[in-house]
Amino acid sequence: QVSQSLLDVEQFNSDDVSGQLSRSIASFNADGTPENAALVAAASSNVQSTLIDLAGDDLLVDSYFGFAVSEPSRLEGGGVFIGLRVIGGGLTNVSDTDLALVDDYVEGLNFIASSGAQGSAQPQLFDANGALIDPNVAFDSSVSGRGAAIAEVGIAMSRMATIWGKPVAFGLTPKLMSVETFDDAQRLVDDRLGSGDNNLSHMSFNMDLGAAIDVSEKFRVGVTVKDAIRRKWMTGAGSEVVLAPRARLGVAANVVGLSFAIDVDLNRNDPIADEFPVQETSVGLEWDFKNWLKFRGGYRHDLEGNRDGIASMGIGWRIKRWYIDLGYAKGGDLQAGALQISHAI
């Protein structure tokens, strides 16, 4: 899961938008034609639109890549897994001074390109020798990000028990985590986040917990606690990255080939960095269209009201002993994708 704002920051730098502005200014200073002035105005407009889009946005990333081998059975099961998680958050800080400055460049260079028909004269943009000043050196808008890359290895264990005549499954997943925290701040026009200057390495232990009860043949209730032990890790910049427990309650039903579920966070999830906290609830529906094909849809809502809702769709299909599950979600500034490939021996 990633925010569009983070993709926009990466796109801004990979496309070298600020570099295009510098090069167009150099061309204009070498030959001050209306055509070159129009190129400066266009490059300034590109910088302006990016700054406007990024102003005040959260930067978010939550990703996981893993591999697991499990041995299920009717009454108990187990497995081992390894995985890499990257979780992080941050903020964009776009200054009003930068917005005003780049607007002056759009106005001033459009004025020259149109021979005074559009825009307005901006003499302060030129130095004493009449050369157009490159504004990149003056921009102070910035982006900051903080989070952790977590390599984890764990053992998953589950066991079925009967309580008050109902089957209840309990799960426990102890895991060892190698954590590298990062904390980075850059001028937006300088470079991408991730310089590595403020990274620190840590070793931690944690666990996930879960339980599920079959209320009837068609209804199930479950609860999970992910990262049950609250952890705080320092970054090289002296700030903290917090990994807090996330408790979640779910209810599911299966009726005539349709599975319906609703999950809700039992606690507010604090931010990794400076982004807003969330407490989410989700609903989902799966249609078992064929024995080998399933269609899925869902919606997630933030009870705190800090993020827009996100809708999802997915598909699952079986090819002999191979199972492939694919999903995509989008809403507001967020988009997410998931792919799981499994093989049954």
Backbone hydrogen bonds, N-H to C=O, Kabsch-Sander energy under -0.5 kcal/mol:
donor,donor_aa,acceptor,acceptor_aa,energy
2,V,335,Q,-2.7
3,S,60,L,-2.1
4,Q,333,D,-4.3
7,L,3,S,-1.5
8,D,4,Q,-2.6
9,V,5,S,-2.2
10,E,6,L,-2.2
11,Q,7,L,-2.7
12,F,8,D,-2.7
13,N,9,V,-1.7
14,S,10,E,-2.8
15,D,11,Q,-2.5
16,D,13,N,-0.6
17,V,12,F,-2.2
20,Q,16,D,-2.2
21,L,17,V,-1.5
22,S,18,S,-2.0
23,R,19,G,-2.6
24,S,20,Q,-2.3
25,I,21,L,-2.0
26,A,22,S,-2.2
27,S,23,R,-2.2
28,F,24,S,-2.1
29,N,25,I,-2.6
30,A,26,A,-1.6
31,D,27,S,-1.9
33,T,31,D,-2.3
37,A,33,T,-2.2
38,A,34,P,-2.2
39,L,35,E,-1.5
40,V,36,N,-1.8
41,A,37,A,-2.3
42,A,38,A,-2.3
43,A,39,L,-2.4
44,S,40,V,-2.6
45,S,41,A,-2.1
46,N,42,A,-1.9
47,V,43,A,-1.9
48,Q,44,S,-2.6
49,S,45,S,-2.6
50,T,46,N,-1.8
51,L,47,V,-2.3
52,I,48,Q,-2.3
53,D,49,S,-2.2
54,L,50,T,-2.0
55,A,51,L,-1.2
57,D,54,L,-2.2
59,L,90,G,-2.3
60,L,58,D,-0.5
61,V,88,G,-2.0
62,D,1,Q,-2.5
63,S,86,V,-2.5
65,F,84,L,-2.1
67,F,82,I,-2.6
69,V,80,V,-2.4
71,E,78,G,-3.5
77,G,158,S,-1.9
78,G,71,E,-1.3
79,G,156,A,-1.9
80,V,69,V,-2.2
81,F,154,G,-2.1
82,I,67,F,-2.3
83,G,152,E,-2.4
84,L,65,F,-2.7
85,R,150,I,-3.0
86,V,63,S,-2.0
87,I,148,A,-2.4
88,G,61,V,-2.3
89,G,146,R,-2.6
90,G,59,L,-1.6
91,L,144,S,-1.1
92,T,57,D,-1.5
93,N,142,S,-3.2
95,S,93,N,-0.6
99,L,95,S,-1.8
100,A,96,D,-2.4
101,L,97,T,-2.3
102,V,98,D,-2.6
103,D,99,L,-1.6
104,D,100,A,-1.7
105,Y,101,L,-1.6
106,V,102,V,-2.0
107,E,103,D,-2.5
108,G,104,D,-3.2
109,L,105,Y,-2.4
110,N,106,V,-1.7
111,F,107,E,-1.8
112,I,108,G,-1.5
113,A,109,L,-2.6
114,S,110,N,-2.0
115,S,112,I,-1.3
116,G,111,F,-3.2
117,A,114,S,-1.2
120,S,107,E,-0.7
125,L,122,Q,-1.9
126,F,123,P,-1.7
127,D,131,A,-2.6
130,G,127,D,-1.9
133,I,125,L,-2.8
137,V,134,D,-0.8
138,A,135,P,-1.6
139,F,135,P,-1.3
142,S,93,N,-2.3
143,V,186,Q,-2.6
144,S,91,L,-2.3
145,G,184,D,-2.9
146,R,89,G,-2.9
147,G,182,F,-2.1
148,A,87,I,-2.8
149,A,180,E,-2.4
150,I,85,R,-3.4
150,I,148,A,-0.5
151,A,149,A,-0.6
151,A,178,S,-2.8
152,E,83,G,-2.7
152,E,150,I,-0.6
153,V,176,L,-2.1
154,G,81,F,-2.2
155,I,174,P,-1.9
156,A,79,G,-2.6
157,M,172,L,-2.5
158,S,77,G,-2.4
159,R,170,F,-2.1
160,M,75,L,-3.6
161,A,168,V,-2.9
163,I,161,A,-0.5
163,I,166,K,-2.8
166,K,163,I,-2.0
168,V,161,A,-3.8
169,A,212,A,-3.0
170,F,159,R,-2.6
171,G,210,G,-3.0
172,L,157,M,-2.7
173,T,208,D,-2.5
175,K,206,N,-2.7
176,L,153,V,-2.8
177,M,204,S,-3.4
178,S,151,A,-3.3
179,V,177,M,-0.6
179,V,202,H,-2.9
180,E,149,A,-2.4
181,T,179,V,-0.5
181,T,200,L,-2.5
182,F,147,G,-2.2
184,D,145,G,-2.8
186,Q,143,V,-2.6
188,L,141,S,-3.0
190,D,187,R,-1.6
191,D,187,R,-1.0
199,N,196,G,-1.0
200,L,181,T,-1.3
202,H,179,V,-3.0
204,S,177,M,-2.7
206,N,175,K,-2.4
208,D,173,T,-1.6
209,L,225,V,-2.4
210,G,171,G,-1.8
211,A,223,V,-2.2
212,A,169,A,-2.2
213,I,221,V,-2.9
214,D,167,P,-1.7
215,V,213,I,-1.0
215,V,219,F,-1.1
216,S,219,F,-1.6
220,R,252,A,-2.5
221,V,213,I,-2.5
222,G,250,G,-2.7
223,V,211,A,-2.6
224,T,248,R,-2.5
225,V,209,L,-2.6
226,K,246,R,-2.5
228,A,207,M,-3.1
230,R,228,A,-0.6
231,R,243,L,-2.4
233,W,241,V,-2.7
235,T,239,S,-2.3
236,G,198,N,-2.6
237,A,198,N,-0.5
238,G,235,T,-1.9
241,V,233,W,-3.0
242,V,272,I,-0.5
243,L,231,R,-2.9
244,A,242,V,-0.6
246,R,226,K,-2.1
247,A,245,P,-0.5
248,R,224,T,-2.6
249,L,264,V,-2.5
250,G,222,G,-3.0
251,V,262,I,-2.3
252,A,220,R,-2.9
253,A,260,F,-2.8
254,N,218,K,-1.8
255,V,258,L,-2.9
258,L,255,V,-1.9
259,S,286,E,-2.8
260,F,253,A,-2.8
261,A,284,G,-2.3
262,I,251,V,-2.3
263,D,282,S,-2.6
264,V,249,L,-2.3
265,D,280,E,-2.9
266,L,247,A,-2.7
267,N,247,A,-0.7
269,N,278,V,-3.5
270,D,268,R,-0.8
278,V,269,N,-1.7
281,T,301,H,-2.5
282,S,263,D,-2.7
283,V,299,Y,-2.4
284,G,261,A,-2.4
285,L,297,G,-2.7
286,E,259,S,-2.9
287,W,295,F,-3.2
288,D,257,G,-2.8
288,D,286,E,-0.6
289,F,287,W,-1.9
290,K,293,L,-2.3
293,L,290,K,-0.8
294,K,316,G,-2.8
295,F,287,W,-2.1
296,R,314,G,-2.5
297,G,285,L,-2.1
298,G,312,S,-2.1
299,Y,283,V,-2.2
300,R,310,I,-2.4
301,H,281,T,-3.0
302,D,307,R,-0.5
303,L,279,Q,-3.8
303,L,301,H,-0.7
305,G,302,D,-1.2
310,I,300,R,-2.0
311,A,330,K,-2.0
312,S,298,G,-2.4
313,M,328,Y,-2.5
314,G,296,R,-2.2
315,I,326,L,-2.6
316,G,294,K,-2.2
317,W,324,I,-2.5
318,R,292,W,-2.1
319,I,322,W,-2.8
322,W,319,I,-2.4
323,Y,342,S,-2.7
324,I,317,W,-2.7
325,D,340,Q,-2.7
326,L,315,I,-2.8
327,G,338,A,-2.5
328,Y,313,M,-2.6
329,A,336,A,-2.7
330,K,311,A,-2.3
331,G,334,L,-2.5
334,L,331,G,-2.3
335,Q,2,V,-2.1
336,A,329,A,-2.8
338,A,327,G,-2.2
340,Q,325,D,-2.6
342,S,323,Y,-2.8
344,A,321,R,-2.2
345,I,343,H,-0.5
